[in-house]
Amino acid sequence: MLHYQIEFDDYRQHLIHVTLRFLANPTQVLWLPTWIPGSYLIREFSKHIEAVKAYDEDGRLLNIQKIEKNKWRLFNTDHELITVEYDVYAYDLSVRGAYVDQTRLYVNPACVCLGLMDQDDAPVEVEVFVPEELQHFQLATALTGKSLVKGRYTLKADDYMQLIDSPFELAVQSRFSFEANGIAHDFVVSGQHAMNADRMRQDIEKICRTEIALFGSAPFDHYTFMTIATGDSYGGLEHPNSTSLITPRDDLPKYDEAAEPSVAYQRFLGLCSHEYFHSWLVKCIRPENFAEYNLHEESYTSLLWIFEGITSYYDDLILYRSGVISQSSYLNLISAQINRYLQNPGRFIQSVAESSFDAWIKFYRQDENSNNAGTSYYNKGALVALCLDLGLRSHGSSLDEVMRLLYQNAQQGIQVNPRSLYEHCQRLTGQDWSDRLGFLVDHTDELPLEQLLPEFGLSYVLKNDKALPFGLKLTENPQGVLIQQARRDAAGANAGLSAQDVIVAIDGLKATEQRLVAYAKQSTELTVHAFRRDELMQFTVQGGETVLPEVELKVVDAEKLASWLSLTPNA
């Protein structure tokens, strides 16, 4: 057994003290993941590890050396009982890191608990010691645990992989429990908030029931939602039987929340729906090369559009199917998804398969050129899923049925490869899907939304009511008008204006966003003065706008629409 002792005595300095005890191999290597499952970026967690020391059974200091960025080696241990101690700097208020202060003790073991090479299958015990002044904090985790004595918790994991995929939190919490399809769920919120817990319970229970009904069963016997409410942070990370969420407190349901959830509350419900869906599609159903995670380096796959895109398609659809939002609200969410796609010029540059493969270097590292050169496997992936679902429904099947086949295979140890969806679609419809699915996934031509949606009762009308002046995304600041993005080949970029430039004048007048919008409508050449860094530059810009297309969806055949939105019965 690996035994971890985690202490927070220096929480004011955002430090976690870890003591690891184990029976060592003759030459033992310790390691820490470089990335966390579900978030595809090398995060170099080991940069926060400090002062690693090792001792033998008699307390004598041993030689331990760092041999790689995330690995340490012990020498001549001769199967002794070893103690390793170190500190971890923990001030990452996200769902991927660790964070400790006087309000919250949050640990993702992936960035806190060193593992042992060749001993990953050993059972794990974690003793958590809470400082006396914080012993009013409550514990939230999906790990099995109990309080042995005041201020001390014992948590258990089957092995190291389960440990690092099971965060825990100690904080002042609002919490409630409920059952969905006979499965116990806990919902926990920390941070300052005024959540309507009764409304939250009512809605989250409907969402969970609907997702379990889609797949027919759940890959867990208990589930925990852990949420931290903040001012404006947003995100989530899935785990096998829990999720860690961070949300603006204003997105939580109010005590006077209307029957139809507000846009802000819909956003939070969509986040819950998304991460819960990942319990099936990511934690259970995986790309073949994720069956066993390699957490030392990047693991490439062109299939993230399946795992994030299809999940993004279902997260909103589940809100409607569960009765949490109306059909009108759902169509607004679909319209917003389509508009993001249509307003992204990078969709003509990068396919959704390429976007998936490049996640490690692009998606989590957005810059001023990202919108020009890339597409999102979340956004376009969701619309590919929509097209695939409508295409399958036109041939007597549905994406629901594909999901159930993927789940059945995963339960038998068969994971997803680049041909899996093609084979399942052919099995369900008796037709070859190579060209149709390949067009959606591997090419950059427009998705056939304009053709598919009218077949299912929706009119598809493009409007051109919005435009970017000179092809520039702008925002005013005290120095002038800041260029956030410059559309490639638009008037501003052709003149040499770039992201991060600050426009201070146009045709000799003080620049404002309103003035730039008005001047862009002219067809004449204009003189623009802007600061790049601390240098004043002059540009000659041809008037012009970049139109931002927006779709308007209207119901023209309610029966056809219902044939799409309804759950396909489990055969």
MIFI-856745 format. One line per 2 residues: number of its first residue (from 1); their letters; for each residue x, y, z of C-alpha. Coordinates in steps of 0.25 Angstrom, whole numbers. Example, Ala and Ser with C-alpha at 12.3 -4.5 7.8 and 13.67 -1.06 7.14 Angstrom:
% residues 2
1	as	49/-18/31 | 55/-4/29 .
% end
This chain:
% residues 571
1	ml	0/0/0 | 4/14/-3 .
3	hy	1/23/9 | 0/38/7 .
5	qi	-1/48/19 | -6/62/14 .
7	ef	-5/74/23 | -9/88/22 .
9	dd	-2/95/33 | 4/106/24 .
11	yr	-9/109/16 | -7/124/18 .
13	qh	5/122/9 | -2/113/0 .
15	li	6/101/3 | 2/86/4 .
17	hv	12/77/12 | 12/63/7 .
19	tl	18/51/13 | 18/38/5 .
21	rf	22/24/11 | 24/12/3 .
23	la	32/-1/1 | 42/3/-9 .
25	np	48/-5/-21 | 63/-6/-21 .
27	tq	64/6/-30 | 51/13/-29 .
29	vl	47/25/-38 | 36/34/-34 .
31	wl	28/43/-43 | 17/53/-45 .
33	pt	7/54/-57 | 10/65/-67 .
35	wi	-5/67/-70 | -18/63/-64 .
37	pg	-28/54/-71 | -39/62/-78 .
39	sy	-30/74/-81 | -21/73/-92 .
41	li	-9/82/-89 | 4/79/-83 .
43	re	3/87/-70 | 16/83/-64 .
45	fs	11/81/-50 | 24/77/-44 .
47	kh	28/92/-45 | 21/93/-32 .
49	ie	28/82/-24 | 38/87/-14 .
51	av	49/82/-5 | 48/67/-8 .
53	ka	55/59/3 | 55/44/6 .
55	yd	58/35/18 | 60/21/22 .
57	ed	53/13/33 | 63/19/43 .
59	gr	61/33/39 | 74/34/31 .
61	ll	74/44/19 | 75/36/6 .
63	ni	80/41/-8 | 69/45/-16 .
65	qk	71/52/-30 | 63/58/-40 .
67	ie	66/51/-53 | 55/58/-62 .
69	kn	45/69/-61 | 35/60/-54 .
71	kw	43/49/-49 | 52/46/-36 .
73	rl	61/34/-34 | 64/27/-21 .
75	fn	77/19/-20 | 80/6/-12 .
77	td	67/5/-5 | 68/-10/-4 .
79	he	53/-12/-2 | 53/-3/10 .
81	li	41/5/16 | 43/19/11 .
83	tv	38/32/15 | 38/44/4 .
85	ey	34/58/8 | 32/70/0 .
87	dv	23/83/-1 | 14/87/-12 .
89	ya	11/101/-16 | -4/101/-17 .
91	yd	-11/114/-22 | -17/110/-35 .
93	ls	-32/114/-34 | -37/105/-46 .
95	vr	-42/91/-47 | -29/85/-51 .
97	ga	-19/89/-40 | -19/91/-25 .
99	yv	-23/102/-17 | -21/105/-2 .
101	dq	-24/117/7 | -33/121/19 .
103	tr	-46/119/11 | -43/106/3 .
105	ly	-34/94/3 | -35/87/-11 .
107	vn	-26/76/-16 | -25/70/-30 .
109	pa	-16/58/-26 | -10/58/-40 .
111	cv	-2/71/-37 | 0/67/-22 .
113	cl	3/53/-20 | 16/47/-26 .
115	gl	14/33/-31 | 23/21/-32 .
117	md	28/15/-45 | 24/0/-46 .
119	qd	15/1/-34 | 3/8/-40 .
121	da	-6/-3/-37 | -3/-3/-22 .
123	pv	-15/1/-13 | -15/15/-7 .
125	ev	-18/21/6 | -18/36/8 .
127	ev	-19/42/22 | -23/57/22 .
129	fv	-20/66/34 | -28/79/35 .
131	pe	-23/90/44 | -31/92/56 .
133	el	-36/106/52 | -41/100/39 .
135	qh	-48/88/45 | -62/93/43 .
137	fq	-59/91/28 | -67/79/21 .
139	la	-61/69/12 | -66/66/-2 .
141	ta	-60/55/-10 | -64/43/-18 .
143	lt	-53/35/-11 | -58/26/0 .
145	gk	-54/32/13 | -58/34/27 .
147	sl	-54/43/39 | -46/35/49 .
149	vk	-43/46/59 | -46/61/59 .
151	gr	-39/68/47 | -33/55/41 .
153	yt	-39/48/29 | -35/35/23 .
155	lk	-38/33/8 | -36/21/0 .
157	ad	-33/18/-15 | -32/5/-22 .
159	dy	-19/9/-29 | -11/22/-33 .
161	mq	-19/25/-46 | -32/25/-37 .
163	li	-26/34/-27 | -21/45/-37 .
165	ds	-35/45/-44 | -42/48/-31 .
167	pf	-41/62/-25 | -45/66/-12 .
169	el	-49/79/-5 | -50/84/9 .
171	av	-58/96/11 | -71/103/17 .
173	qs	-81/96/7 | -96/97/3 .
175	rf	-100/83/0 | -111/73/-3 .
177	sf	-113/59/-8 | -123/52/-17 .
179	ea	-125/39/-25 | -126/38/-40 .
181	ng	-130/24/-45 | -126/18/-32 .
183	ia	-112/24/-31 | -108/33/-20 .
185	hd	-103/47/-24 | -97/58/-15 .
187	fv	-97/73/-20 | -87/82/-13 .
189	vs	-85/97/-14 | -74/105/-7 .
191	gq	-70/120/-8 | -80/132/-6 .
193	ha	-93/130/-13 | -108/130/-11 .
195	mn	-112/118/-18 | -127/113/-18 .
197	ad	-123/99/-14 | -138/94/-16 .
199	rm	-138/99/-30 | -124/93/-33 .
201	rq	-128/80/-27 | -140/79/-36 .
203	di	-133/82/-49 | -120/75/-47 .
205	ek	-128/62/-43 | -136/63/-57 .
207	ic	-123/65/-64 | -116/53/-58 .
209	rt	-129/44/-60 | -129/48/-75 .
211	ei	-115/44/-77 | -115/31/-70 .
213	al	-128/28/-78 | -120/31/-91 .
215	fg	-110/21/-88 | -118/11/-81 .
217	sa	-109/10/-69 | -98/18/-62 .
219	pf	-83/14/-60 | -83/18/-46 .
221	dh	-91/15/-33 | -90/28/-27 .
223	yt	-87/42/-32 | -82/56/-27 .
225	fm	-83/70/-32 | -73/79/-26 .
227	ti	-75/94/-30 | -67/106/-26 .
229	at	-75/119/-27 | -66/131/-31 .
231	gd	-68/145/-38 | -66/141/-52 .
233	sy	-58/128/-54 | -64/117/-62 .
235	gg	-60/103/-65 | -62/88/-62 .
237	le	-54/75/-62 | -59/61/-62 .
239	hp	-55/50/-53 | -60/35/-53 .
241	ns	-71/38/-42 | -70/53/-40 .
243	ts	-68/66/-46 | -61/79/-42 .
245	li	-68/91/-46 | -64/106/-45 .
247	tp	-75/116/-48 | -79/131/-46 .
249	rd	-88/132/-34 | -98/139/-42 .
251	dl	-100/127/-51 | -106/119/-39 .
253	pk	-121/119/-38 | -127/131/-31 .
255	yd	-138/129/-20 | -148/136/-30 .
257	ea	-143/128/-42 | -153/128/-53 .
259	ae	-159/115/-58 | -151/117/-71 .
261	ps	-137/118/-66 | -129/131/-68 .
263	va	-118/131/-79 | -108/131/-68 .
265	yq	-114/119/-60 | -115/111/-74 .
267	rf	-100/113/-75 | -98/106/-62 .
269	lg	-108/95/-65 | -101/93/-78 .
271	lc	-88/92/-71 | -93/81/-61 .
273	sh	-100/74/-73 | -87/74/-81 .
275	ey	-78/69/-70 | -88/58/-65 .
277	fh	-89/53/-79 | -74/51/-79 .
279	sw	-76/40/-69 | -80/32/-81 .
281	lv	-73/39/-93 | -58/41/-88 .
283	kc	-57/33/-75 | -63/20/-79 .
285	ir	-63/22/-95 | -49/26/-99 .
287	pe	-40/27/-111 | -32/14/-112 .
289	nf	-19/21/-108 | -26/27/-96 .
291	ae	-30/13/-90 | -17/14/-82 .
293	yn	-13/29/-80 | 1/33/-83 .
295	lh	2/44/-74 | 17/47/-76 .
297	ee	15/53/-90 | 5/57/-101 .
299	sy	-5/46/-105 | -10/50/-119 .
301	ts	-23/47/-125 | -32/52/-136 .
303	ll	-44/48/-129 | -46/59/-118 .
305	wi	-58/65/-127 | -65/52/-123 .
307	fe	-62/53/-108 | -64/68/-107 .
309	gi	-72/71/-119 | -83/61/-117 .
311	ts	-83/64/-102 | -85/79/-106 .
313	yy	-97/75/-115 | -104/66/-104 .
315	dd	-101/76/-92 | -112/86/-98 .
317	li	-121/75/-104 | -121/68/-90 .
319	ly	-126/81/-84 | -138/81/-94 .
321	rs	-141/66/-93 | -141/67/-78 .
323	gv	-151/78/-78 | -142/88/-71 .
325	is	-142/98/-83 | -153/100/-93 .
327	qs	-152/97/-108 | -150/112/-111 .
329	sy	-138/113/-101 | -132/101/-108 .
331	ln	-133/106/-122 | -127/119/-117 .
333	li	-115/111/-112 | -114/103/-125 .
335	sa	-114/117/-132 | -103/122/-123 .
337	qi	-95/110/-126 | -97/111/-141 .
339	nr	-94/126/-141 | -80/124/-134 .
341	yl	-77/114/-145 | -81/123/-156 .
343	qn	-74/135/-150 | -61/127/-149 .
345	pg	-52/129/-162 | -43/118/-157 .
347	rf	-53/108/-161 | -48/109/-175 .
349	iq	-34/106/-171 | -35/95/-161 .
351	sv	-43/82/-160 | -49/77/-148 .
353	ae	-40/65/-148 | -28/74/-149 .
355	ss	-33/83/-138 | -34/70/-129 .
357	fd	-20/66/-132 | -15/80/-130 .
359	aw	-22/82/-116 | -9/81/-109 .
361	ik	-2/93/-116 | -14/101/-120 .
363	fy	-28/100/-113 | -22/103/-99 .
365	rq	-13/114/-105 | -22/123/-112 .
367	de	-16/136/-117 | -20/147/-127 .
369	ns	-18/138/-139 | -26/126/-134 .
371	nn	-39/131/-140 | -33/133/-153 .
373	ag	-26/120/-154 | -33/109/-146 .
375	ts	-47/103/-142 | -52/98/-129 .
377	yy	-54/83/-127 | -65/87/-117 .
379	nk	-72/97/-126 | -71/90/-139 .
381	ga	-71/76/-133 | -85/79/-127 .
383	lv	-90/83/-141 | -84/71/-147 .
385	al	-91/63/-137 | -104/70/-140 .
387	cl	-102/67/-155 | -99/53/-152 .
389	dl	-111/51/-143 | -120/57/-154 .
391	gl	-114/49/-165 | -116/36/-157 .
393	rs	-130/40/-153 | -133/41/-168 .
395	hg	-129/27/-170 | -137/21/-158 .
397	ss	-126/22/-147 | -120/33/-138 .
399	ld	-108/37/-131 | -114/32/-118 .
401	ev	-113/18/-123 | -98/21/-127 .
403	mr	-96/25/-113 | -102/13/-107 .
405	ll	-93/4/-116 | -81/11/-112 .
407	yq	-84/9/-97 | -87/-5/-99 .
409	na	-74/-7/-106 | -66/0/-95 .
411	qq	-72/-8/-84 | -66/-20/-92 .
413	gi	-53/-13/-93 | -54/-9/-108 .
415	qv	-50/6/-109 | -52/16/-120 .
417	np	-43/16/-133 | -44/25/-145 .
419	rs	-53/15/-152 | -62/12/-140 .
421	ly	-73/23/-144 | -73/19/-159 .
423	eh	-75/4/-155 | -86/7/-145 .
425	cq	-93/16/-155 | -93/6/-165 .
427	rl	-97/-5/-156 | -110/3/-152 .
429	tg	-114/8/-166 | -108/-3/-175 .
431	qd	-101/8/-183 | -86/13/-185 .
433	ws	-84/26/-177 | -69/28/-182 .
435	dr	-72/39/-191 | -83/46/-182 .
437	lg	-75/45/-169 | -62/48/-176 .
439	fl	-67/61/-182 | -72/65/-168 .
441	vd	-59/62/-161 | -47/63/-170 .
443	ht	-51/75/-179 | -53/90/-177 .
445	de	-65/91/-186 | -78/97/-180 .
447	lp	-86/88/-172 | -99/84/-178 .
449	le	-108/91/-168 | -116/99/-178 .
451	ql	-120/86/-185 | -122/77/-172 .
453	lp	-130/86/-163 | -142/89/-172 .
455	ef	-144/74/-173 | -146/74/-158 .
457	gl	-156/85/-157 | -147/97/-156 .
459	sy	-146/109/-166 | -131/113/-167 .
461	vl	-130/128/-171 | -117/136/-171 .
463	kn	-117/150/-166 | -105/160/-168 .
465	dk	-109/170/-157 | -95/171/-151 .
467	al	-82/175/-156 | -68/177/-151 .
469	pf	-62/191/-155 | -50/189/-165 .
471	gl	-51/174/-160 | -46/178/-146 .
473	kl	-51/173/-133 | -50/186/-124 .
475	te	-52/190/-110 | -50/204/-104 .
477	np	-40/206/-93 | -34/219/-86 .
479	qg	-23/219/-97 | -32/218/-109 .
481	vl	-38/207/-117 | -31/194/-115 .
483	iq	-31/184/-126 | -34/170/-120 .
485	qa	-34/163/-134 | -31/166/-148 .
487	rr	-38/158/-158 | -29/153/-169 .
489	da	-31/159/-182 | -40/169/-177 .
491	ag	-38/184/-179 | -31/187/-166 .
493	an	-21/175/-167 | -19/179/-182 .
495	ag	-15/192/-177 | -5/186/-167 .
497	ls	-13/188/-154 | -11/177/-144 .
499	aq	-17/171/-131 | -12/179/-119 .
501	dv	-11/192/-127 | -18/204/-120 .
503	iv	-25/213/-130 | -24/228/-125 .
505	ai	-29/235/-137 | -36/234/-151 .
507	dg	-36/245/-161 | -30/254/-151 .
509	lk	-41/252/-140 | -40/245/-127 .
511	at	-44/230/-129 | -56/224/-122 .
513	eq	-62/211/-125 | -75/218/-130 .
515	rl	-67/227/-140 | -59/215/-145 .
517	va	-72/208/-148 | -78/220/-155 .
519	ya	-65/222/-164 | -64/208/-168 .
521	kq	-77/209/-175 | -70/219/-185 .
523	st	-63/214/-198 | -52/224/-197 .
525	el	-38/223/-192 | -36/227/-178 .
527	tv	-24/231/-169 | -22/224/-156 .
529	ha	-12/227/-145 | -10/215/-135 .
531	fr	1/212/-125 | 8/198/-126 .
533	rd	15/196/-113 | 20/211/-110 .
535	el	22/215/-125 | 12/223/-132 .
537	mq	9/218/-146 | 1/223/-158 .
539	ft	-8/214/-167 | -16/217/-179 .
541	vq	-29/208/-178 | -39/206/-189 .
543	gg	-53/207/-183 | -61/194/-182 .
545	et	-68/184/-172 | -67/169/-170 .
547	vl	-81/164/-169 | -84/154/-158 .
549	pe	-94/144/-162 | -105/140/-152 .
551	ve	-115/129/-154 | -130/130/-150 .
553	lk	-137/117/-147 | -152/116/-147 .
555	vv	-161/105/-145 | -169/101/-158 .
557	da	-173/87/-155 | -174/83/-140 .
559	ek	-176/69/-143 | -163/67/-151 .
561	la	-156/75/-141 | -161/66/-130 .
563	sw	-155/54/-138 | -141/60/-136 .
565	ls	-142/65/-122 | -148/53/-116 .
567	lt	-140/41/-109 | -139/29/-118 .
569	pn	-144/17/-110 | -134/7/-106 .
571	a	-136/-5/-115 .
% end
